Amino acid sequence: MASKTVFLNGGYLPLEDAKISVLDRGFLFGDGVYEVIPAYYGKLFRAQDHWQRLENSLAIVRITNPHSRNEWQAICEPLLDAGKNQYIYLQITRGTADKRDHAFPEGVAPTVFVLCSDILPFAGTQTGIKAVTMDDSRWKLCHAKTIALLGNILHRQEAIDQDCAEAILVKNGYVTEGAASNVFAVIDGVLVTPPKSNAILHGITRDVILELAAQHNIAYREEHITLAQLQAASEIWVTSSTREIIAVVELDGISVGNGAPGPVWHTMNDIFQAYKQSLS
């Protein structure tokens, strides 16, 4: 089997040869950001939106962006296979200092790592998934896509321990997002998702869904969702770049709607898939 090629700090090399220092601040502190970009048939999906989110995340944590958008594009493209659906994982840490110190080191170049992987079929795409709600215990900068994901990991694992595929997080009585996804609900026939804030990741798939809803006359609004509203919703979805739109058919052990992906999900999923094809 051919070795996977990755990009690390200015060059391409086999994955098994890609190494970083144990003093890299991503390893020591989780001091870095990342971006995940789907690619369909060799073309990055909504690349400009992903570059913008990457720039926003870097600015929030005060890491200098080491490349322009065109340079990022040029770095990613050689890793893509035009015959596959894939995703780019791109990680930037503050770099490697000569000692472990919480303060930002001076004169240190960021560490840049880029990996391309296949998007694998997700078993719950057509059937839906089970989810569980829990209190959101994460920090206040969830809009920055940082590599410090321990809070998300613990929430997701707690869901898996309860035989669920996702945790839907609630803070002060209001839904924020999933452990690894944004959340939508159909409430009284209207598609609703929490507004952008520092409590949620500003998902690209989330934005695409809202754009497509507007174009196809699907009623929607960005509005805070209470836990009671979520529990009473006729449909619940979770969305992300690699899983796209997944229906939640059971929440906290209770069926959502009739216990299967609902009509609005079917409509939006068809629209989303057609939109992807239109870009190929």
N, C-alpha and C positions, 0 to 999 in steps of 0.2 A: 504494500500500500504506500502510495506516495506521501511524503511528509507534508503536513499543512504548513503553508507559508504565512508568516505574520510580519508586521512592521513594528520595529522597536527603535526609537531614538535615531531616526534618520536613514534606516536601511531595512531591507527585506531579508529574512532568514528563516530557517526551519524552526517550527515551534519549540522543539526540544532543545534548541540552542539559544532560545531567548531567555536571558537572565537579567535580574536587577540586583542591586546591592541590598543587603539586610538593613542598611541605614536609609533606604528610600522612605520618604515620609508617608507614602501610601501604605507601606507595610507597617510602619511604626505607629502611625496615628490615624489611618484612614483619611489622610489629608489629600484629597483629590476629588475629581468629578469624572463622570462618564456619560456616554451617549449611546443609544441603541437605535440603529437606522435600518429598517427593512429594505431589501433590494429585490425587485422582481425582474427576472430575466436580464440580469446584469445592470439594471438601472436603480439607483437609489431613490426611494420613495419619499417625496416631500423634503428633499435634501435641504433647501433653504430654510425651512422651518426648523429642522434639526440643528443646522448650524447656528441659527438664532438662539435656540434653547441652550446649546453648548456655550455660546458667548455669554448668555445671561448667568449660567451656573458658574463659569469662571470668574465673572465680575463679582458675584455674591461672595465667593470665598477668596477673592483677591489673588488669583493666579493669572499671570499674563498669558494671553492666548499666543501660543508659539507659531501659529500658522494662519494664513488668510483662508477664506472659504474656498477659493480656487485651489490652494495648496492642499487643503483637507480632501477635496474631491479627487485630486490627482493621486494622493496617497491611497485612498480607498479603492479606486477603480481597478488597479491591477489584481486585487484580491478577489474580485467578483467573477462568477461564472454565469455567462448569458443563458445557460440552459437550466438554471436552478432558481428557486426562491430561497434567499439567504438573508442574513442580517449582519451588519457591521457592529462590533462592540469596540468602542473607542474610549480609552482611559487616559487621563492626564493627572499626574500627581505633581506636587510642588517640587519634587526632585530629591536628590540625595545630598545631604549635608555631612559634614565631617564629625558631627556629634548629635546626640539625641537631645533636643531642646524644643520646648513648646513654641518659642518665639520663631517667627519666620526667618529662615536663613537668608543672608545676602549673597548675591552673585551666584545663585544656583539655577541651573537650567531645568525646566520641567521634564519629567519623564513622560514619554508619549508611547502608548502601546495600542495597536490596532489588530483586531482579530476578525475573521469572517467565518461564519458557521451557517450550516443549512437550517432553514426553518422546517422543523419536523411537524407532521400532522398532529393536531391536538384532539384527543379522543372525545372531548366534550363539545366540540364545535357544533355538531348537529343535535346532540341530545341535551345539552345544558349541563350545568354543574351544581353541586351543593356548596353553600357558603354559610359562614357563621359570623355573627356580629361580635365585636369586642371593643373595649375602650381603647382609644388611640393614645398610646404612651410615648409617642415619638417626640422629637424636638420641634422647634418652631420654624425651621428653615426647610420644610418639605418641598418647597418650590425649587430648590437647588438640587440638581441630580448628582448628589455626592456619592462617593463609594462607601461612606460610613452607613451601611445598611443593616446594622445589627438589630435595630428596632423592628424594621420590616421583616427581617428573617425570623425573629422570635414570634411575631404575629402570624406569619405564614405557617411556621411549624406547628403552632398551636392549632391552627385550622386543620392541618394535615393529621394531627393527632386525634382530631374529632371526626376523621373520615370526610373532610371537606377539602375542596380545591382552592378556596380563597377565604381570606378574612376581610370583612367589610368593617372599616374602622369608624368609631363614633366618638366625637369629642364635645363635651358640654351639651349632649342631647342631639347633636347634628351629625349627619354622615359627612365624613371627609373623603375618603377614597378606599380602595382595596390595598392590601399589603404590597401588591405589585400591579396595580391597575387603577384606572379611573372608574367611577360608578355612574350609571344612568338608571332611572326608574321611569316607568310609564304610570303617571298619576292622573286619574280622571281623564284618560285619553291623551294626555300631553306628555311628551318626552322631557324629562327634567334631569339636570345634572348640577352639582354644586358649582358655584362661581369660582373663578380663579382667585387664589389667595396664597399666602405662605403656608397654608395648611395642606395643600395638595400639590402634586406634580402637575405641571401644565402639559398634559399629554397631547402629542401630535395627532394620534388617532382620535382623541376626544374632539379636537378642533375640526378634523375632517368630517366627523359625524355631524357636527352642528352645521357646517357649510352645506353638506348634502341634504340635511333636513330642510334648510332654508330653500335650497334649489328645487326640492321636490314637494314643497308645501306640506311637510310634516310638522305639525304644531310642536314647538319646543320652547323651553325657557331655561335660563341659568338662574338657579334659585337654591337657597339652602333647603335641605331635606331633613326633616326630623326622623328619628328612629321609628316613631309611630307611622309616619307616612310611608317609609320604606317597607315596613311590615305589611301595610295595606295595599301596596302597589300591585298592579295587575301584571307588570313585567319588571324584572331587574336585569341589568346587564353589567358586565365588567369589560373594560377595553384596555388594550395595550398594543404596542407595535408588533409584537411577534404572534400574539394570539388573536389580534383584531377584535372582533365583537363576540363575546360569549354570554349566553343567557344563563342566569341563575334560576334554577327550577325548584330549588329548596333552600330556605333560609331559616336557620336555627331550628331545623327539624320539621318545618311546616312548608307545605307546597306553596310555590308562588304561582298564582293564576291556576291553570289546570295541570300544573306540574310538568309542562313541556314548553319549549321556546314559543313565544307568543307571536301574534300577527305583525306587530310593529317590528319585532326583531327580524322576522323573515323578510319584510319589506326592506328594512335598512341593510340587512346583510346582502340582499340581492343588489341593491344600489351600490354598496361599497365594493362588491366584487366587480361590477360593471365599470366602476370608476377606475379601479386598478387596471383592468384590461385596456381601458381607453388611453392609459399612459404608456403602454408597452410599444 
